[in-house]
Amino acid sequence: EIIHRNSIHAVWFLFENDLCQYQLRLMDEDTWQAKVNGMQWIYNNCDFRPMFNVREKQFSADFSEIVKNFLDECN
């Protein structure tokens, strides 16, 4: 379980890095949209949500705003 949880934490940090790459125009639109789809899937996997909630305050405002605008399928 610890390995699984750490993997999800790492994925969230990778997604935030993806946003930086996208904002710097180092990532094309199609790739970015694929990343957003992945973020939505992880965000709406209710077993993974606590890991986002724990890390949310450490993310950039831009990244948090993107995720907070996803439809919340866990409520």
URPE-V918768 format. One record per pair of residues at least 12 apart in sequence whose C-alpha atoms are under 7 Angstrom apart, sorted by the first residue. I is the first residue (numbers start at 1). J is the second residue. If there is no record, write none. Layout:
i:j
I:J
I:J
This chain:
i:j
9:51
16:63
19:63
40:70
44:72
44:73
44:74
46:74
